[in-house]
Amino acid sequence: ALTFVALGTSLPELVTAITSLAKGHGSLSLGNVIGANVFNLVLVSGMSITVSPFSIPQNSTIMGINSSLVMDLPVMFAVMILLTVPALLKGRLSRWQGVLLLCIYAAFCAVQFAM
């Protein structure tokens, strides 16, 4: 269910990103994606946790560690490296990286639904 909520909240950014790329404004697209994610991570999470603190559930663990930490963080770091290193070295991201990101997301969702 949260995947569909995430899709619904991300659709405006997706439309803005595609539209700005189609019009040749790549920096607007990148700024929109980064800005929306930073906003969600910092402001929305911060306000939500301030209003209603929560505990991380311990019922789903791998080797005694919360499964989110074991599964999600390595995927997040891999994606971050996949995007950051080529962008810093070449100053651009290629189509194959976009396809790879879509494949990583599909695999990640499949694993999450299987758990």
Order of alpha helices (4+ residues) and beta strands (2+ residues): alpha-alpha-alpha-beta-beta-alpha-alpha
